[in-house]
Amino acid sequence: MYQYQALVAKVIDGDTFEIDIDLGLSIWVRGEKIRLYGINTPEVYGVKKGSPEWETGKKTSDFVKNIIKKNDQVIIETIKDQKEKYGRYLAVLYVRIAPGIMEGLNQIRQIGDYYCLNDILVRKGMAKEYYV
């Protein structure tokens, strides 16, 4: 795994993001799409609006959009050169998060004061473990 500082450009849905990645030495990759590694959230795109999957996907997407805003600093751990079928890099995403959201959750990976969003979504029942 490789670890990078990044800025969130856009939250696309519960498990997909567009980010700007700091590679170091003032070199940035802008607008890179990533998908959260090892999890899957319900879809909001490509499913019928109002369907149970869409409703659950919207709830998850809204939860993520509530805790991650544009230009928020995050840490990503990428899986070496691994992209999924749509060309997105797979990554573990660490975010700074309000303490109330963490209440009752355990076994959440952490880097300093950044918490693993992948783990949070699974522990809250908003995502299922999924490996491509």
PASEBA-1860 file (N, C-alpha, C; in nm, 3 decimals):
! residues 132
1> MYQYQALV> 0.084/-0.119/0.000/0.000/0.000/0.000/0.088/0.124/0.000 ~ 0.035/0.227/-0.066/0.102/0.357/-0.068/0.010/0.456/0.001 ~ 0.068/0.551/0.074/-0.011/0.646/0.152/0.015/0.787/0.101 ~ -0.094/0.863/0.082/-0.084/0.999/0.030/-0.179/1.092/0.106 ~ -0.140/1.219/0.114/-0.232/1.325/0.155/-0.313/1.361/0.031 ~ -0.437/1.398/0.050/-0.521/1.435/-0.065/-0.627/1.535/-0.021 ~ -0.685/1.603/-0.118/-0.797/1.693/-0.096/-0.917/1.639/-0.173 ~ -1.033/1.644/-0.110/-1.155/1.596/-0.175/-1.203/1.702/-0.274
9> AKVIDGDT> -1.219/1.664/-0.399/-1.275/1.753/-0.500/-1.427/1.735/-0.507 ~ -1.472/1.607/-0.491/-1.616/1.579/-0.502/-1.647/1.443/-0.442 ~ -1.758/1.437/-0.369/-1.813/1.309/-0.325/-1.915/1.268/-0.431 ~ -1.890/1.157/-0.499/-1.980/1.113/-0.606/-2.095/1.030/-0.549 ~ -2.063/0.934/-0.465/-2.164/0.856/-0.393/-2.098/0.799/-0.268 ~ -2.159/0.700/-0.208/-2.108/0.649/-0.081/-1.971/0.587/-0.085 ~ -1.930/0.536/-0.203/-1.799/0.471/-0.210/-1.710/0.520/-0.324 ~ -1.746/0.632/-0.385/-1.668/0.686/-0.496/-1.644/0.836/-0.477
17> FEIDIDLG> -1.520/0.876/-0.502/-1.478/1.014/-0.479/-1.390/1.062/-0.593 ~ -1.388/1.192/-0.613/-1.290/1.255/-0.700/-1.198/1.333/-0.606 ~ -1.068/1.308/-0.616/-0.974/1.370/-0.523/-0.853/1.426/-0.597 ~ -0.786/1.520/-0.531/-0.657/1.573/-0.575/-0.552/1.515/-0.482 ~ -0.455/1.444/-0.539/-0.357/1.369/-0.460/-0.223/1.441/-0.460 ~ -0.170/1.464/-0.340/-0.037/1.523/-0.323/0.067/1.412/-0.330 ~ 0.144/1.409/-0.439/0.247/1.306/-0.455/0.379/1.346/-0.389 ~ 0.385/1.469/-0.337/0.508/1.519/-0.276/0.586/1.603/-0.377
25> LSIWVRGE> 0.680/1.681/-0.325/0.765/1.767/-0.409/0.683/1.857/-0.501 ~ 0.571/1.908/-0.449/0.481/1.998/-0.522/0.420/1.935/-0.648 ~ 0.411/1.805/-0.651/0.349/1.735/-0.764/0.212/1.683/-0.720 ~ 0.110/1.721/-0.796/-0.028/1.682/-0.765/-0.091/1.609/-0.883 ~ -0.175/1.513/-0.854/-0.263/1.452/-0.953/-0.402/1.506/-0.920 ~ -0.462/1.574/-1.015/-0.591/1.639/-0.991/-0.706/1.560/-1.054 ~ -0.818/1.556/-0.983/-0.940/1.496/-1.038/-0.936/1.345/-1.056 ~ -0.858/1.277/-0.973/-0.849/1.130/-0.982/-0.971/1.068/-0.913
33> KIRLYGIN> -1.038/0.977/-0.983/-1.151/0.907/-0.921/-1.100/0.785/-0.847 ~ -1.148/0.770/-0.724/-1.113/0.653/-0.644/-1.240/0.586/-0.596 ~ -1.229/0.459/-0.570/-1.338/0.380/-0.511/-1.286/0.320/-0.382 ~ -1.369/0.317/-0.281/-1.326/0.262/-0.153/-1.298/0.113/-0.167 ~ -1.182/0.073/-0.120/-1.136/-0.065/-0.131/-1.204/-0.154/-0.026 ~ -1.249/-0.270/-0.070/-1.299/-0.371/0.022/-1.441/-0.354/0.069 ~ -1.512/-0.253/0.014/-1.652/-0.234/0.053/-1.736/-0.202/-0.069 ~ -1.866/-0.215/-0.054/-1.961/-0.176/-0.157/-2.081/-0.113/-0.089
41> TPEVYGVK> -2.121/0.005/-0.138/-2.241/0.071/-0.085/-2.353/0.058/-0.189 ~ -2.478/0.068/-0.146/-2.589/0.062/-0.241/-2.578/0.174/-0.345 ~ -2.625/0.147/-0.465/-2.612/0.241/-0.576/-2.719/0.350/-0.573 ~ -2.683/0.467/-0.626/-2.780/0.573/-0.652/-2.788/0.601/-0.802 ~ -2.687/0.556/-0.876/-2.685/0.573/-1.022/-2.709/0.437/-1.086 ~ -2.790/0.436/-1.192/-2.815/0.312/-1.263/-2.921/0.224/-1.201 ~ -2.988/0.275/-1.098/-3.100/0.202/-1.037/-3.221/0.296/-1.037 ~ -3.338/0.239/-1.027/-3.461/0.319/-1.032/-3.471/0.410/-0.910
49> KGSPEWET> -3.488/0.540/-0.938/-3.505/0.637/-0.831/-3.628/0.600/-0.749 ~ -3.612/0.599/-0.616/-3.722/0.563/-0.527/-3.725/0.416/-0.490 ~ -3.646/0.334/-0.559/-3.639/0.191/-0.525/-3.570/0.175/-0.390 ~ -3.588/0.060/-0.324/-3.521/0.039/-0.194/-3.369/0.057/-0.203 ~ -3.306/0.005/-0.310/-3.161/0.022/-0.322/-3.124/0.169/-0.336 ~ -3.200/0.243/-0.418/-3.173/0.386/-0.437/-3.188/0.461/-0.305 ~ -3.295/0.431/-0.231/-3.319/0.499/-0.102/-3.203/0.475/-0.005 ~ -3.158/0.350/0.004/-3.047/0.317/0.094/-2.918/0.380/0.043
57> GKKTSDFV> -2.897/0.378/-0.087/-2.779/0.441/-0.146/-2.777/0.591/-0.123 ~ -2.893/0.654/-0.135/-2.904/0.799/-0.112/-2.873/0.831/0.033 ~ -2.924/0.751/0.125/-2.898/0.772/0.267/-2.747/0.762/0.296 ~ -2.683/0.662/0.238/-2.539/0.644/0.258/-2.462/0.759/0.196 ~ -2.498/0.795/0.074/-2.433/0.906/0.005/-2.448/1.036/0.084 ~ -2.567/1.063/0.134/-2.590/1.183/0.215/-2.507/1.181/0.343 ~ -2.496/1.065/0.407/-2.414/1.052/0.528/-2.270/1.089/0.496 ~ -2.217/1.035/0.387/-2.079/1.063/0.349/-2.062/1.211/0.315
65> KNIIKKND> -2.157/1.268/0.241/-2.149/1.410/0.203/-2.161/1.501/0.325 ~ -2.224/1.453/0.431/-2.234/1.529/0.555/-2.101/1.537/0.629 ~ -2.020/1.434/0.618/-1.894/1.433/0.694/-1.772/1.470/0.609 ~ -1.785/1.465/0.477/-1.673/1.501/0.390/-1.719/1.611/0.295 ~ -1.649/1.723/0.299/-1.682/1.838/0.215/-1.571/1.862/0.112 ~ -1.603/1.938/0.011/-1.504/1.976/-0.090/-1.386/2.044/-0.021 ~ -1.266/2.008/-0.062/-1.139/2.059/-0.011/-1.102/2.007/0.127 ~ -1.178/1.913/0.182/-1.136/1.850/0.307/-1.009/1.771/0.282
73> QVIIETIK> -0.918/1.779/0.378/-0.795/1.701/0.368/-0.822/1.560/0.417 ~ -0.775/1.462/0.341/-0.791/1.321/0.376/-0.657/1.252/0.354 ~ -0.649/1.130/0.402/-0.534/1.044/0.374/-0.588/0.923/0.299 ~ -0.518/0.886/0.192/-0.558/0.764/0.121/-0.444/0.664/0.123 ~ -0.483/0.539/0.129/-0.389/0.428/0.110/-0.435/0.355/-0.015 ~ -0.352/0.358/-0.117/-0.389/0.290/-0.241/-0.333/0.149/-0.241 ~ -0.403/0.064/-0.308/-0.357/-0.073/-0.327/-0.268/-0.069/-0.452 ~ -0.146/-0.112/-0.441/-0.045/-0.096/-0.546/-0.101/-0.120/-0.687
81> DQKEKYGR> -0.104/-0.012/-0.763/-0.141/-0.017/-0.905/-0.275/-0.084/-0.933 ~ -0.359/-0.100/-0.833/-0.483/-0.175/-0.855/-0.598/-0.081/-0.890 ~ -0.654/-0.103/-1.008/-0.774/-0.031/-1.051/-0.885/-0.134/-1.069 ~ -1.009/-0.085/-1.056/-1.121/-0.175/-1.077/-1.171/-0.159/-1.220 ~ -1.279/-0.226/-1.255/-1.322/-0.236/-1.395/-1.357/-0.102/-1.460 ~ -1.387/0.001/-1.382/-1.419/0.132/-1.438/-1.298/0.225/-1.438 ~ -1.180/0.172/-1.407/-1.057/0.251/-1.413/-1.028/0.336/-1.291 ~ -1.103/0.315/-1.184/-1.079/0.393/-1.062/-0.978/0.319/-0.974
89> YLAVLYVR> -0.889/0.397/-0.913/-0.798/0.336/-0.816/-0.877/0.293/-0.693 ~ -0.837/0.184/-0.633/-0.898/0.137/-0.509/-0.817/0.192/-0.393 ~ -0.886/0.244/-0.291/-0.815/0.308/-0.180/-0.891/0.293/-0.049 ~ -0.816/0.296/0.058/-0.871/0.309/0.192/-0.863/0.458/0.222 ~ -0.974/0.517/0.267/-0.983/0.661/0.288/-0.995/0.693/0.436 ~ -0.908/0.781/0.484/-0.909/0.824/0.624/-0.952/0.969/0.630 ~ -1.048/0.999/0.719/-1.105/1.133/0.731/-1.102/1.179/0.876 ~ -1.099/1.311/0.894/-1.122/1.366/1.027/-1.273/1.366/1.045
97> IAPGIMEG> -1.316/1.327/1.164/-1.460/1.304/1.182/-1.504/1.351/1.320 ~ -1.627/1.401/1.328/-1.681/1.447/1.455/-1.694/1.328/1.551 ~ -1.659/1.349/1.678/-1.663/1.238/1.775/-1.797/1.168/1.785 ~ -1.907/1.238/1.771/-2.040/1.177/1.783/-2.064/1.066/1.682 ~ -2.007/1.080/1.565/-2.025/0.979/1.461/-1.956/0.849/1.499 ~ -1.849/0.860/1.577/-1.770/0.743/1.616/-1.832/0.670/1.736 ~ -1.930/0.729/1.799/-1.989/0.671/1.920/-2.041/0.529/1.894 ~ -2.000/0.437/1.976/-2.045/0.299/1.967/-1.974/0.216/1.863
105> LNQIRQIG> -1.882/0.277/1.790/-1.808/0.203/1.687/-1.675/0.157/1.743 ~ -1.635/0.036/1.709/-1.503/-0.011/1.750/-1.434/-0.077/1.632 ~ -1.309/-0.107/1.650/-1.226/-0.168/1.546/-1.224/-0.083/1.418 ~ -1.207/0.047/1.437/-1.193/0.139/1.324/-1.045/0.174/1.311 ~ -0.989/0.148/1.194/-0.849/0.183/1.172/-0.832/0.335/1.181 ~ -0.713/0.376/1.220/-0.690/0.517/1.247/-0.546/0.553/1.212 ~ -0.526/0.674/1.159/-0.393/0.732/1.140/-0.399/0.869/1.207 ~ -0.335/0.883/1.323/-0.344/1.008/1.398/-0.489/1.037/1.431
113> DYYCLNDI> -0.537/1.157/1.390/-0.678/1.191/1.416/-0.766/1.170/1.292 ~ -0.721/1.085/1.202/-0.799/1.047/1.084/-0.853/0.905/1.105 ~ -0.981/0.885/1.073/-1.045/0.755/1.091/-1.083/0.695/0.955 ~ -1.082/0.564/0.947/-1.105/0.493/0.822/-1.254/0.494/0.784 ~ -1.286/0.565/0.677/-1.424/0.572/0.630/-1.475/0.434/0.586 ~ -1.389/0.355/0.524/-1.428/0.221/0.481/-1.485/0.143/0.600 ~ -1.410/0.145/0.712/-1.453/0.073/0.833/-1.581/0.131/0.892 ~ -1.589/0.264/0.895/-1.707/0.330/0.953/-1.833/0.289/0.879
121> LVRKGMAK> -1.828/0.290/0.746/-1.947/0.255/0.667/-1.989/0.110/0.690 ~ -1.894/0.020/0.702/-1.927/-0.121/0.729/-1.987/-0.134/0.869 ~ -1.925/-0.073/0.970/-1.972/-0.085/1.109/-2.111/-0.023/1.128 ~ -2.142/0.081/1.051/-2.273/0.145/1.060/-2.379/0.071/0.975 ~ -2.338/-0.034/0.906/-2.432/-0.110/0.825/-2.467/-0.043/0.693 ~ -2.389/0.056/0.652/-2.415/0.129/0.527/-2.339/0.071/0.409 ~ -2.249/-0.024/0.435/-2.171/-0.088/0.329/-2.148/-0.233/0.367 ~ -2.125/-0.312/0.265/-2.088/-0.452/0.287/-1.945/-0.472/0.241
129> EYYV> -1.877/-0.565/0.307/-1.742/-0.596/0.262/-1.751/-0.656/0.123 ~ -1.659/-0.613/0.036/-1.663/-0.653/-0.104/-1.524/-0.639/-0.162 ~ -1.472/-0.744/-0.216/-1.338/-0.739/-0.276/-1.347/-0.778/-0.422 ~ -1.297/-0.689/-0.509/-1.303/-0.715/-0.654/-1.182/-0.793/-0.699
END
